[in-house]
Amino acid sequence: MTARKLLFICSQNKLRSPTAEAIFSDTPGIEVDSAGLNHDAIVRLSPEQLAWADLILVMESTHRNRLARHHGASLKGKRVAVLNIPDNYDYMDEELVRILKMKCARYLP
């Protein structure tokens, strides 16, 4: 069975999406990547990442809206889910890790 490819997206790729990538990187049955939508993001979202992903998980509905506005053509046939996690946490914050595990459980094998 091929691994499911999950792409986590936030604004800066500094706190939320890299935390998600880190905590799920060793999960059997999935591959993970992360990116940011802002011009100054640590890893800025690329068309290649969108093409690679089976499922795109954004932290806020504003991210889904920006994604659709700037990358609409690349989203054809892609599922985008909003996790509703505000930008209130540090990288690997215990509460952020707990929330990510809870909200992402439905998308994991």
Backbone bond lengths (Angstrom), bond angles and torsions (degrees), N, CA, C in turn:
res aa  C-N    CA-C-N  psi(-1)  N-CA   C-N-CA  omega(-1)  CA-C   N-CA-C  phi
1 M - - - 1.458 - - 1.527 109.18 -
2 T 1.314 116.27 135.13 1.455 119.06 178.44 1.527 110.39 -80.03
3 A 1.300 114.58 147.53 1.465 120.57 -179.05 1.526 109.98 -69.98
4 R 1.316 115.25 144.84 1.464 121.53 174.13 1.523 107.40 -79.47
5 K 1.327 116.54 136.60 1.462 121.28 -175.35 1.526 110.08 -104.70
6 L 1.343 116.09 114.24 1.452 122.44 -178.63 1.525 110.11 -107.05
7 L 1.321 115.78 130.22 1.463 121.97 177.41 1.522 108.23 -114.74
8 F 1.335 115.73 120.12 1.468 122.33 178.88 1.520 108.87 -98.27
9 I 1.343 115.75 132.43 1.465 120.59 -176.69 1.525 110.12 -129.80
10 C 1.341 114.95 135.06 1.462 121.97 169.69 1.531 106.72 -136.03
11 S 1.312 117.47 -156.77 1.468 120.10 -176.74 1.526 112.59 -84.43
12 Q 1.324 116.37 -55.71 1.458 121.92 -171.07 1.525 114.44 -101.39
13 N 1.330 117.77 -14.75 1.459 122.34 -173.50 1.530 110.26 58.55
14 K 1.342 116.01 38.81 1.464 121.26 178.93 1.524 112.27 -112.08
15 L 1.335 118.05 -35.46 1.464 120.88 -170.54 1.524 112.86 -122.18
16 R 1.315 117.97 -68.76 1.462 121.16 -171.99 1.522 113.97 -71.77
17 S 1.327 118.10 -57.02 1.465 118.28 -176.03 1.530 113.10 -66.73
18 P 1.347 120.45 -37.54 1.468 117.79 175.67 1.535 112.48 -68.02
19 T 1.338 116.69 -30.20 1.470 119.11 175.31 1.521 108.95 -63.87
20 A 1.322 117.17 -46.20 1.466 120.96 178.53 1.526 110.58 -59.77
21 E 1.319 116.82 -44.68 1.468 120.34 179.05 1.526 110.15 -60.22
22 A 1.317 117.36 -43.51 1.466 121.04 -178.40 1.528 112.19 -65.34
23 I 1.324 117.43 -45.24 1.465 118.07 -174.36 1.523 113.24 -75.25
24 F 1.327 117.87 -24.04 1.469 119.70 -179.78 1.527 113.45 -102.58
25 S 1.334 117.90 1.51 1.473 120.87 -174.21 1.528 113.79 -63.89
26 D 1.320 117.93 -26.00 1.470 120.74 -179.55 1.521 112.50 -102.92
27 T 1.334 117.83 11.72 1.462 121.22 -178.83 1.522 109.72 -76.15
28 P 1.337 117.08 123.11 1.466 119.81 179.22 1.535 111.38 -61.86
29 G 1.323 115.79 141.52 1.454 120.80 175.36 1.515 115.30 88.61
30 I 1.335 117.27 -3.06 1.467 119.35 176.72 1.523 110.50 -135.31
31 E 1.314 114.17 155.66 1.462 122.62 168.49 1.514 104.95 -118.79
32 V 1.325 117.50 146.72 1.459 120.68 -177.73 1.522 111.47 -130.69
33 D 1.319 114.00 153.48 1.456 121.84 174.69 1.525 106.13 -150.00
34 S 1.323 117.06 165.68 1.455 120.35 177.90 1.513 110.29 -145.88
35 A 1.341 114.01 157.43 1.461 120.20 -179.47 1.518 109.16 -159.44
36 G 1.335 114.35 167.57 1.458 121.04 176.26 1.516 110.50 -120.18
37 L 1.316 115.48 156.90 1.462 120.92 -178.93 1.522 113.66 -92.04
38 N 1.319 117.74 -21.15 1.464 120.22 -177.32 1.525 111.51 -72.59
39 H 1.320 115.75 154.45 1.469 120.94 179.34 1.529 111.81 -61.15
40 D 1.340 116.83 -30.67 1.467 120.64 -178.13 1.532 112.46 -101.47
41 A 1.325 117.84 21.47 1.466 121.43 178.47 1.527 110.10 -63.15
42 I 1.332 115.81 150.24 1.465 121.08 177.82 1.536 109.51 -57.56
43 V 1.331 116.84 -52.31 1.461 122.39 171.38 1.527 105.41 -119.66
44 R 1.313 116.09 110.67 1.459 120.42 -178.47 1.530 109.40 -82.39
45 L 1.326 116.01 136.48 1.458 122.10 -178.03 1.526 110.95 -53.95
46 S 1.330 115.64 134.02 1.461 121.14 179.75 1.535 110.13 -118.36
47 P 1.320 116.98 155.84 1.463 120.61 175.32 1.539 111.77 -59.26
48 E 1.324 115.88 -32.22 1.468 120.09 179.05 1.525 111.34 -64.58
49 Q 1.331 116.93 -39.18 1.467 120.29 177.56 1.523 110.66 -64.05
50 L 1.326 116.90 -42.33 1.460 120.25 178.91 1.522 111.04 -64.08
51 A 1.322 117.06 -40.78 1.466 120.78 178.89 1.528 110.93 -64.98
52 W 1.324 116.91 -36.24 1.465 123.52 -178.24 1.529 112.07 -69.17
53 A 1.325 117.65 -37.85 1.468 122.62 -169.49 1.525 113.57 -71.76
54 D 1.342 114.61 139.55 1.470 121.45 169.74 1.526 109.77 -88.61
55 L 1.328 115.93 -33.43 1.457 122.28 -178.53 1.519 108.45 -140.58
56 I 1.328 116.28 133.12 1.458 122.39 179.24 1.519 107.88 -110.03
57 L 1.323 116.09 122.06 1.459 122.29 -179.22 1.516 109.04 -111.94
58 V 1.328 116.24 113.04 1.461 121.39 179.59 1.519 109.13 -102.50
59 M 1.313 116.44 152.77 1.460 120.62 -175.96 1.529 113.21 -78.64
60 E 1.347 117.44 -33.22 1.467 121.12 -176.66 1.524 109.84 -138.38
61 S 1.330 115.79 157.57 1.474 119.42 178.79 1.527 111.44 -62.27
62 T 1.334 117.57 -28.91 1.472 119.38 176.72 1.526 110.57 -61.90
63 H 1.340 117.09 -33.14 1.471 120.26 177.67 1.533 110.01 -67.54
64 R 1.331 116.91 -41.57 1.470 119.96 178.40 1.530 109.45 -61.47
65 N 1.332 117.20 -42.36 1.463 121.24 -179.55 1.525 111.32 -63.96
66 R 1.335 116.52 -44.82 1.479 120.02 178.80 1.528 110.63 -65.21
67 L 1.312 116.06 -39.25 1.462 121.36 178.87 1.528 109.90 -60.55
68 A 1.319 116.40 -47.29 1.468 120.54 179.94 1.527 111.29 -64.39
69 R 1.326 116.54 -39.03 1.459 121.30 -177.83 1.532 111.86 -68.16
70 H 1.330 116.75 -41.72 1.470 120.42 -173.74 1.527 114.65 -98.57
71 H 1.333 117.30 -18.67 1.466 120.14 -175.34 1.522 111.75 -134.46
72 G 1.333 116.87 25.96 1.456 121.59 -174.64 1.518 114.52 -51.11
73 A 1.322 117.31 -44.83 1.461 120.72 -178.07 1.528 111.65 -63.69
74 S 1.330 117.13 -32.87 1.473 121.26 -179.34 1.523 112.53 -77.50
75 L 1.333 117.22 -8.57 1.465 120.66 -176.82 1.522 112.81 -94.95
76 K 1.326 118.46 0.03 1.459 121.37 -179.12 1.531 109.67 -56.68
77 G 1.329 115.77 123.69 1.458 120.87 178.89 1.514 114.65 77.55
78 K 1.335 117.49 4.96 1.470 121.41 -178.87 1.526 109.87 -99.88
79 R 1.312 115.75 143.17 1.461 120.17 173.89 1.521 108.37 -94.59
80 V 1.334 115.45 130.17 1.463 121.89 177.01 1.523 107.22 -118.58
81 A 1.326 116.45 122.31 1.462 121.55 179.23 1.528 109.25 -115.37
82 V 1.333 115.53 140.50 1.462 121.65 178.92 1.528 108.66 -99.59
83 L 1.331 116.84 125.00 1.465 121.55 -178.97 1.530 112.80 -86.39
84 N 1.327 117.33 -16.21 1.478 121.77 -178.64 1.526 112.66 55.62
85 I 1.324 114.89 53.86 1.467 121.54 177.07 1.524 107.80 -115.96
86 P 1.337 117.16 110.96 1.470 120.05 -178.12 1.528 112.22 -70.32
87 D 1.310 115.51 164.85 1.473 122.16 -178.17 1.533 109.50 -84.40
88 N 1.326 116.19 63.35 1.469 121.67 -176.74 1.525 113.02 -116.24
89 Y 1.318 118.14 11.97 1.464 120.42 -170.10 1.523 111.52 -129.45
90 D 1.325 114.71 152.89 1.455 120.94 172.25 1.515 109.40 -85.17
91 Y 1.327 116.17 166.62 1.458 121.77 176.33 1.527 109.08 -58.16
92 M 1.323 116.77 129.82 1.468 125.67 178.32 1.538 113.05 61.09
93 D 1.329 117.44 21.66 1.466 122.23 174.31 1.531 108.06 -55.72
94 E 1.337 117.16 134.90 1.471 121.42 -176.76 1.522 112.11 -56.13
95 E 1.310 117.21 -41.17 1.467 121.28 179.72 1.528 111.16 -67.98
96 L 1.329 117.41 -39.38 1.461 121.33 176.91 1.524 110.14 -62.99
97 V 1.318 117.32 -43.95 1.468 121.37 178.90 1.533 109.94 -60.61
98 R 1.333 116.76 -44.22 1.467 121.05 -179.94 1.538 110.62 -62.12
99 I 1.325 116.61 -45.37 1.464 121.12 -179.46 1.528 110.90 -64.99
100 L 1.323 117.20 -44.08 1.468 120.60 178.93 1.534 110.90 -60.68
101 K 1.314 117.15 -44.86 1.469 120.00 179.97 1.525 110.71 -62.31
102 M 1.317 116.91 -40.90 1.460 121.05 -179.78 1.537 111.03 -67.43
103 K 1.333 116.89 -48.26 1.460 120.62 -174.32 1.533 112.90 -75.80
104 C 1.319 117.72 -24.06 1.470 120.27 -178.05 1.530 113.21 -93.57
105 A 1.320 117.57 -9.95 1.474 121.41 -175.62 1.531 111.51 -52.60
106 R 1.315 117.78 -40.10 1.463 121.57 -177.81 1.517 113.08 -66.37
107 Y 1.326 118.21 -19.60 1.458 121.84 -177.38 1.523 113.16 -98.35
108 L 1.333 116.17 -3.97 1.468 121.12 -176.68 1.533 109.64 -96.17
109 P 1.336 116.97 152.03 1.465 119.76 179.29 1.524 112.05 -67.41
